[in-house]
Amino acid sequence: MLAGFEDERSQYRLRLEDAKRRLASYQSRQGGKFGFEDELADKRRRLLEIEKELADDAMASASRIEGAG
């Protein structure tokens, strides 16, 4: 039972050290510019355009259905 406890404790220590390394890496990048910021902005704009087109198409389809009924 103690051997299992020691193994588990060792695993948690490894996870803690890994988390500390990742945290240091994230903190070093904090405040920096996101490398794909411009591309992300373009994709968000395109997504808004697509959503508007879909909404317009849905409204047009609904109007046609109401007019036919």
C-alpha positions in Angstrom: 0.0 0.0 0.0 2.8 2.4 0.8 4.6 1.6 -2.4 1.4 2.7 -4.3 1.3 5.9 -2.3 4.9 6.7 -3.1 4.3 6.0 -6.8 1.3 8.3 -6.7 3.2 11.0 -4.9 6.0 10.8 -7.4 3.5 11.2 -10.3 2.0 14.2 -8.7 5.4 15.8 -8.3 6.2 15.2 -12.0 2.8 16.8 -12.9 3.6 19.7 -10.6 7.0 20.3 -12.2 5.4 20.1 -15.7 2.7 22.6 -14.7 5.4 24.9 -13.3 7.3 24.8 -16.6 4.2 25.4 -18.6 3.2 28.3 -16.4 6.7 29.9 -16.8 6.3 29.5 -20.6 2.9 31.1 -20.6 4.0 34.0 -18.4 6.9 34.7 -20.7 4.5 35.2 -23.6 2.0 37.2 -21.6 1.4 40.7 -23.0 3.0 39.7 -26.4 1.2 39.9 -29.7 -0.6 36.7 -30.8 1.2 35.5 -33.9 -2.0 34.9 -35.9 -3.9 38.0 -34.7 -4.5 39.4 -38.1 -5.5 36.1 -39.6 -7.9 35.5 -36.7 -9.5 39.0 -37.2 -10.0 38.2 -40.9 -11.6 34.8 -40.1 -13.9 36.4 -37.6 -15.0 39.0 -40.1 -15.6 36.3 -42.7 -17.6 34.3 -40.1 -19.8 37.3 -39.5 -20.4 37.7 -43.2 -21.3 34.0 -43.5 -23.6 34.2 -40.6 -25.4 37.2 -42.1 -25.7 35.5 -45.4 -27.2 32.4 -43.7 -29.6 34.6 -41.7 -30.6 36.4 -44.9 -31.2 33.1 -46.7 -33.3 31.8 -43.8 -35.4 34.9 -43.8 -35.9 34.7 -47.6 -36.9 31.1 -47.4 -39.3 31.8 -44.6 -40.9 34.6 -46.6 -41.3 32.3 -49.6 -42.9 29.6 -47.4 -45.3 32.2 -45.9 -46.2 33.5 -49.3 -46.9 30.1 -50.7 -49.0 29.1 -47.7 
